[in-house]
Amino acid sequence: MTKVEIVQISLWEQTKLHLLCFVYGLYVIVKCFFKWTWDRKNFFRMHQRDKPPPCLVDNSLGKHSYVKLKGIKFHYVETGEKYKPLLLLLHGFPDCWLSWREQLPVLSEHYRVIALDLKGFGDSDKPTRRTSYRMEVLINELRQFISTLGVDNCSIIGHDLGGLLGWFMTMLHSEIIDKFVAISSPHPNLYWAELSKNKSFHKWMHFSRLPFLPEIDALKEDLSIINNTFQHLQANQKSEKNYVEAYKYAFSRREDWTGPINYYRNLPFVRVNSNEPLVNQTLLIVGNSDPWVSLESIVRSSEYVLRSNIKVITGAQHFPHQENPDVVNQVILNFLIGPPVQNEKNNSKSIVSTWLGSLSSTVKYGNQVFDAVHKKTNGVISSLPNKVLYLGHTTTL
């Protein structure tokens, strides 16, 4: 078996990233300068946030605990019986354990579930040194964290940046990972190129590698970056559980951004090197309206896995587990423990419905791949058959 290794990108690619950092860094600085001169009063306006919103310290979702590994404190929320299999949840950027608020009660019926604050996020420690966020360091800490919980193996669900860490963890330590679920997170060798397709994020991603300035920029206009990222939560800002305000509290200081941004200062420079597919069962979930991750990248990611399932969540964008939690929860449970048992009299109807749903989803997927191939080849491939009539779609796994 070929050894899986973390490798650096080529010298030319590194040089290109540094050049893009300079170009887009200058662009963002000039843009912010003009915005500041136009509206000085609101540009650096910040509301005072001294008390955490109740949802951040809510014990109804699980017990808040801490563990220290080599001097670094990690915060996590745990729910479910300790004798059950361990399920580790890794959030994305900019996020924290609260990302999994809709999954914790459901998954804990079958698993011992732990939602971790990644290093640099939430209530975990926030080292300022960039070297603390090298991929090798992050993966070793995750492995130690799992061992500290007194188990030999676990399954991982990761979203966005947490999904990227989950990919590396599963590939480098497949012997201790049972199943892996990646939400809105392509394979590491596709991840950064895919995020670069979003023009606004592409500029910010390169700008973020500059020192000091990205942390200051993140605080502008009372954390407008949080408003932009969590647009799907905007309608509930006046409710008792104001999750947007909770995220703003979690990222209300400059030091709250240094750790998270350090991930983007380090990780674009590494890839994974392996000639053999991942053997662990893997589920890839993506929203069909995700502005940052394309269906094509998820399909290509499945080529790196021996046994994979793909689920497209209709109507969801980059946070399908928050936008459409009921569907995502059922998809995850179907993957982890199998679909629920149905009554005998409904078996025939269920089999036919499942077959038709699978057929229609396959046809739709085929049409999307067809479009992608023609787009990538600029119509050079003309001998492919015409599109198959799309029969409909299904929202269950």
KEBA-442443 format. One line per 4 residues: number of its first residue (from 0); their letters; for each residue x, y, z of C-alpha. Coordinates in nm, 2 decimals. Example, Ala and Ser with C-alpha at 12.3 -4.5 7.8 and 13.67 -1.06 7.14 Angstrom:
<palums>
0> as> 1.23,-0.45,0.78 ~ 1.37,-0.11,0.71
</palums>
This chain:
<palums>
0> mtkv> 0.00,0.00,0.00 ~ 0.13,0.34,-0.09 ~ 0.20,0.57,0.20 ~ -0.02,0.88,0.22
4> eivq> 0.18,1.19,0.28 ~ 0.12,1.57,0.32 ~ 0.32,1.74,0.04 ~ 0.41,2.10,-0.04
8> islw> 0.28,2.24,-0.37 ~ 0.55,2.32,-0.64 ~ 0.78,2.62,-0.62 ~ 0.60,2.78,-0.91
12> eqtk> 0.26,2.74,-0.74 ~ 0.40,2.89,-0.42 ~ 0.54,3.18,-0.61 ~ 0.20,3.23,-0.78
16> lhll> 0.02,3.23,-0.45 ~ 0.26,3.50,-0.31 ~ 0.20,3.71,-0.62 ~ -0.17,3.68,-0.59
20> cfvy> -0.14,3.77,-0.22 ~ 0.03,4.10,-0.32 ~ -0.20,4.18,-0.61 ~ -0.53,4.11,-0.43
24> glyv> -0.40,4.24,-0.10 ~ -0.33,4.58,-0.27 ~ -0.67,4.57,-0.44 ~ -0.86,4.51,-0.11
28> ivkc> -0.65,4.77,0.07 ~ -0.73,5.04,-0.19 ~ -1.10,4.94,-0.20 ~ -1.12,4.96,0.18
32> ffkw> -0.94,5.30,0.18 ~ -1.20,5.45,-0.06 ~ -1.48,5.29,0.14 ~ -1.33,5.44,0.46
36> twdr> -1.30,5.79,0.32 ~ -1.66,5.77,0.20 ~ -1.81,5.66,0.53 ~ -1.56,5.69,0.81
40> knff> -1.83,5.68,1.08 ~ -1.96,5.33,1.00 ~ -1.65,5.17,0.86 ~ -1.50,5.08,1.20
44> rmhq> -1.83,5.08,1.39 ~ -1.84,4.80,1.64 ~ -2.11,4.71,1.90 ~ -1.99,4.62,2.24
48> rdkp> -2.04,4.25,2.32 ~ -1.95,4.16,2.67 ~ -2.19,3.88,2.75 ~ -2.23,3.56,2.54
52> ppcl> -2.58,3.50,2.40 ~ -2.77,3.22,2.58 ~ -2.74,2.98,2.28 ~ -2.36,2.98,2.31
56> vdns> -2.37,2.84,2.66 ~ -2.68,2.63,2.62 ~ -2.65,2.31,2.82 ~ -2.96,2.15,2.66
60> lgkh> -2.76,2.06,2.35 ~ -2.49,1.89,2.55 ~ -2.23,1.92,2.82 ~ -1.96,2.18,2.77
64> syvk> -1.61,2.03,2.85 ~ -1.24,2.11,2.81 ~ -0.93,1.91,2.75 ~ -0.57,2.03,2.73
68> lkgi> -0.33,1.88,2.48 ~ 0.04,1.99,2.50 ~ -0.06,2.32,2.66 ~ -0.35,2.39,2.42
72> kfhy> -0.70,2.40,2.56 ~ -0.98,2.25,2.34 ~ -1.35,2.32,2.41 ~ -1.62,2.08,2.30
76> vetg> -1.98,2.00,2.35 ~ -2.07,1.63,2.42 ~ -2.40,1.46,2.42 ~ -2.52,1.09,2.39
80> ekyk> -2.43,0.79,2.60 ~ -2.05,0.72,2.64 ~ -2.09,0.35,2.55 ~ -2.21,0.44,2.20
84> plll> -1.98,0.48,1.90 ~ -1.80,0.82,1.89 ~ -1.90,1.07,1.62 ~ -1.68,1.38,1.59
88> llhg> -1.82,1.70,1.44 ~ -1.57,1.95,1.28 ~ -1.71,2.30,1.19 ~ -1.60,2.53,0.91
92> fpdc> -1.50,2.90,0.88 ~ -1.60,3.13,1.04 ~ -1.79,2.90,1.28 ~ -1.78,2.71,1.60
96> wlsw> -1.95,2.42,1.78 ~ -2.28,2.59,1.74 ~ -2.28,2.50,1.37 ~ -2.41,2.16,1.47
100> reql> -2.70,2.27,1.68 ~ -2.95,2.09,1.46 ~ -2.75,1.77,1.45 ~ -2.66,1.72,1.81
104> pvls> -3.00,1.61,1.94 ~ -3.07,1.38,1.65 ~ -2.73,1.21,1.61 ~ -2.70,1.16,1.99
108> ehyr> -2.98,0.90,1.98 ~ -2.74,0.67,1.81 ~ -2.39,0.80,1.89 ~ -2.18,0.97,2.15
112> vial> -2.15,1.30,1.97 ~ -1.88,1.56,2.02 ~ -1.89,1.90,1.85 ~ -1.54,2.04,1.88
116> dlkg> -1.43,2.41,1.87 ~ -1.13,2.38,1.64 ~ -0.81,2.54,1.76 ~ -0.83,2.92,1.72
120> fgds> -1.22,2.91,1.72 ~ -1.48,2.96,1.98 ~ -1.38,2.88,2.34 ~ -1.07,2.68,2.24
124> dkpt> -0.73,2.84,2.28 ~ -0.61,3.08,2.01 ~ -0.24,3.06,1.95 ~ -0.12,3.35,1.74
128> rrts> 0.18,3.17,1.59 ~ 0.13,3.07,1.23 ~ 0.32,2.75,1.28 ~ 0.06,2.63,1.53
132> yrme> -0.18,2.59,1.23 ~ 0.04,2.37,1.01 ~ -0.15,2.07,0.88 ~ 0.08,1.81,1.05
136> vlin> 0.02,1.99,1.38 ~ -0.35,2.00,1.34 ~ -0.39,1.64,1.25 ~ -0.17,1.52,1.53
140> elrq> -0.38,1.72,1.78 ~ -0.70,1.57,1.64 ~ -0.56,1.22,1.68 ~ -0.45,1.29,2.04
144> fist> -0.80,1.44,2.11 ~ -0.97,1.12,1.99 ~ -0.73,0.91,2.20 ~ -0.80,1.13,2.51
148> lgvd> -1.17,1.04,2.48 ~ -1.08,0.68,2.55 ~ -1.18,0.53,2.22 ~ -0.99,0.34,1.95
152> ncsi> -1.19,0.48,1.65 ~ -1.46,0.71,1.55 ~ -1.66,0.85,1.26 ~ -1.61,1.21,1.14
156> ighd> -1.85,1.47,1.00 ~ -1.68,1.79,0.87 ~ -1.82,2.10,0.71 ~ -1.61,2.34,0.49
160> lggl> -1.27,2.38,0.66 ~ -1.36,2.11,0.91 ~ -1.43,1.88,0.61 ~ -1.08,1.96,0.48
164> lgwf> -0.93,1.85,0.81 ~ -1.16,1.54,0.81 ~ -1.03,1.45,0.46 ~ -0.67,1.47,0.58
168> mtml> -0.75,1.29,0.91 ~ -0.92,1.00,0.73 ~ -0.65,0.96,0.47 ~ -0.36,0.98,0.71
172> hsei> -0.52,0.77,0.99 ~ -0.77,0.56,0.81 ~ -0.73,0.28,1.07 ~ -0.89,0.49,1.34
176> idkf> -1.17,0.64,1.13 ~ -1.48,0.43,1.06 ~ -1.69,0.65,0.83 ~ -1.64,1.00,0.70
180> vais> -1.90,1.26,0.59 ~ -1.78,1.58,0.41 ~ -2.03,1.86,0.38 ~ -1.96,2.14,0.12
184> sphp> -1.59,2.02,0.12 ~ -1.42,1.88,-0.18 ~ -1.11,1.66,-0.17 ~ -0.79,1.85,-0.05
188> nlyw> -0.64,1.84,-0.39 ~ -0.94,2.02,-0.53 ~ -1.05,2.23,-0.23 ~ -0.85,2.55,-0.29
192> aels> -0.90,2.57,-0.66 ~ -1.27,2.52,-0.61 ~ -1.30,2.80,-0.35 ~ -1.11,3.03,-0.59
196> knks> -1.40,3.02,-0.84 ~ -1.60,3.25,-0.61 ~ -1.45,3.59,-0.71 ~ -1.52,3.77,-0.39
200> fhkw> -1.38,3.49,-0.17 ~ -1.09,3.44,-0.41 ~ -0.98,3.80,-0.35 ~ -1.03,3.77,0.03
204> mhfs> -0.85,3.43,0.05 ~ -0.53,3.58,-0.11 ~ -0.56,3.90,0.09 ~ -0.59,3.70,0.41
208> rlpf> -0.23,3.58,0.39 ~ -0.11,3.94,0.46 ~ -0.01,4.01,0.82 ~ -0.24,4.20,1.06
212> lpei> -0.46,4.36,0.80 ~ -0.71,4.08,0.74 ~ -0.79,4.07,1.12 ~ -0.86,4.44,1.11
216> dalk> -1.07,4.41,0.79 ~ -1.28,4.13,0.94 ~ -1.40,4.37,1.22 ~ -1.51,4.64,0.98
220> edls> -1.88,4.76,0.97 ~ -1.97,4.56,1.29 ~ -1.85,4.23,1.15 ~ -2.02,4.25,0.81
224> iinn> -1.83,3.93,0.71 ~ -2.06,3.74,0.95 ~ -2.37,3.90,0.80 ~ -2.24,3.80,0.45
228> tfqh> -2.15,3.44,0.55 ~ -2.47,3.36,0.74 ~ -2.73,3.52,0.52 ~ -2.95,3.22,0.57
232> lqan> -2.99,3.32,0.94 ~ -3.07,3.68,0.88 ~ -3.45,3.63,0.91 ~ -3.42,3.51,1.27
236> qkse> -3.21,3.80,1.40 ~ -3.49,3.92,1.62 ~ -3.58,3.58,1.77 ~ -3.47,3.46,2.11
240> knyv> -3.20,3.25,1.96 ~ -3.01,3.51,1.75 ~ -2.74,3.29,1.60 ~ -2.60,3.58,1.39
244> eayk> -2.53,3.77,1.71 ~ -2.38,3.46,1.87 ~ -2.13,3.43,1.59 ~ -2.05,3.80,1.62
248> yafs> -1.98,3.76,1.99 ~ -1.75,3.46,1.91 ~ -1.56,3.67,1.66 ~ -1.58,4.02,1.82
252> rred> -1.21,4.07,1.89 ~ -0.91,4.09,1.66 ~ -0.75,3.79,1.84 ~ -1.06,3.59,1.75
256> wtgp> -0.97,3.61,1.39 ~ -0.59,3.55,1.40 ~ -0.62,3.17,1.45 ~ -0.89,3.11,1.19
260> inyy> -0.72,3.32,0.93 ~ -0.39,3.14,1.00 ~ -0.55,2.83,0.85 ~ -0.58,3.02,0.52
264> rnlp> -0.22,3.14,0.56 ~ -0.09,2.79,0.58 ~ -0.32,2.53,0.43 ~ -0.34,2.64,0.06
268> fvrv> 0.03,2.54,0.03 ~ -0.02,2.17,0.11 ~ -0.19,1.88,-0.07 ~ -0.21,1.50,-0.01
272> nsne> 0.00,1.25,-0.21 ~ -0.15,0.90,-0.26 ~ -0.19,0.68,-0.56 ~ -0.45,0.46,-0.39
276> plvn> -0.82,0.56,-0.32 ~ -0.95,0.61,0.03 ~ -1.09,0.28,0.16 ~ -1.32,0.43,0.43
280> qtll> -1.69,0.46,0.35 ~ -1.75,0.83,0.26 ~ -2.05,1.05,0.21 ~ -2.02,1.37,0.02
284> ivgn> -2.30,1.63,0.07 ~ -2.34,1.95,-0.12 ~ -2.61,2.21,-0.17 ~ -2.72,2.25,-0.53
288> sdpw> -2.70,2.63,-0.50 ~ -2.37,2.64,-0.32 ~ -2.18,2.96,-0.45 ~ -1.84,2.82,-0.34
292> vsle> -1.85,2.45,-0.41 ~ -1.97,2.30,-0.74 ~ -2.13,1.96,-0.80 ~ -1.85,1.88,-1.05
296> sivr> -1.58,1.92,-0.77 ~ -1.78,1.68,-0.55 ~ -1.81,1.42,-0.83 ~ -1.43,1.45,-0.89
300> ssey> -1.37,1.41,-0.52 ~ -1.55,1.07,-0.53 ~ -1.28,0.95,-0.77 ~ -1.04,0.96,-0.47
304> vlrs> -1.26,0.72,-0.27 ~ -1.32,0.35,-0.31 ~ -1.67,0.35,-0.16 ~ -1.85,0.68,-0.18
308> nikv> -2.20,0.82,-0.18 ~ -2.30,1.17,-0.31 ~ -2.61,1.36,-0.19 ~ -2.72,1.69,-0.34
312> itga> -2.95,1.89,-0.11 ~ -3.21,2.08,-0.32 ~ -3.24,2.45,-0.24 ~ -2.94,2.46,0.00
316> qhfp> -2.63,2.67,-0.04 ~ -2.30,2.64,0.16 ~ -2.46,2.54,0.49 ~ -2.70,2.26,0.40
320> hqen> -2.69,2.12,0.76 ~ -2.82,2.45,0.89 ~ -3.05,2.54,0.59 ~ -3.22,2.21,0.55
324> pdvv> -3.13,2.01,0.87 ~ -3.41,1.76,0.86 ~ -3.31,1.63,0.52 ~ -2.94,1.64,0.60
328> nqvi> -2.99,1.46,0.93 ~ -3.18,1.18,0.76 ~ -2.92,1.15,0.49 ~ -2.65,1.12,0.75
332> lnfl> -2.84,0.86,0.95 ~ -2.91,0.66,0.65 ~ -2.54,0.65,0.57 ~ -2.42,0.58,0.92
336> igpp> -2.68,0.33,1.04 ~ -2.90,0.25,0.75 ~ -3.25,0.37,0.64 ~ -3.54,0.32,0.88
340> vqne> -3.75,-0.01,0.86 ~ -4.08,0.03,0.68 ~ -4.41,-0.15,0.72 ~ -4.45,-0.47,0.51
344> knns> -4.76,-0.34,0.32 ~ -4.57,-0.04,0.20 ~ -4.26,-0.23,0.09 ~ -4.37,-0.27,-0.28
348> ksiv> -4.46,0.09,-0.31 ~ -4.14,0.19,-0.13 ~ -3.92,-0.01,-0.36 ~ -4.08,0.14,-0.67
352> stwl> -4.06,0.49,-0.53 ~ -3.70,0.44,-0.43 ~ -3.62,0.30,-0.78 ~ -3.79,0.59,-0.96
356> gsls> -3.63,0.84,-0.73 ~ -3.28,0.69,-0.78 ~ -3.34,0.68,-1.16 ~ -3.45,1.04,-1.18
360> stvk> -3.16,1.16,-0.96 ~ -2.92,0.96,-1.17 ~ -3.07,1.11,-1.49 ~ -3.05,1.47,-1.35
364> ygnq> -2.69,1.40,-1.24 ~ -2.61,1.27,-1.59 ~ -2.75,1.58,-1.75 ~ -2.54,1.80,-1.51
368> vfda> -2.22,1.61,-1.60 ~ -2.31,1.63,-1.97 ~ -2.33,2.01,-1.93 ~ -2.01,2.02,-1.74
372> vhkk> -1.83,1.81,-2.01 ~ -1.95,2.03,-2.29 ~ -1.86,2.34,-2.10 ~ -1.51,2.23,-2.03
376> tngv> -1.45,2.11,-2.38 ~ -1.62,2.42,-2.54 ~ -1.84,2.19,-2.74 ~ -1.55,1.99,-2.89
380> issl> -1.71,1.67,-2.78 ~ -2.01,1.64,-3.00 ~ -2.07,1.27,-3.03 ~ -2.23,1.24,-2.69
384> pnkv> -2.60,1.15,-2.69 ~ -2.86,1.41,-2.63 ~ -2.98,1.48,-2.27 ~ -3.21,1.22,-2.12
388> lylg> -3.55,1.35,-2.02 ~ -3.53,1.45,-1.65 ~ -3.81,1.26,-1.46 ~ -3.79,1.45,-1.13
392> httt> -3.57,1.44,-0.82 ~ -3.56,1.29,-0.47 ~ -3.45,1.45,-0.14 ~ -3.38,1.13,0.05
396> l> -3.08,0.90,0.04
</palums>
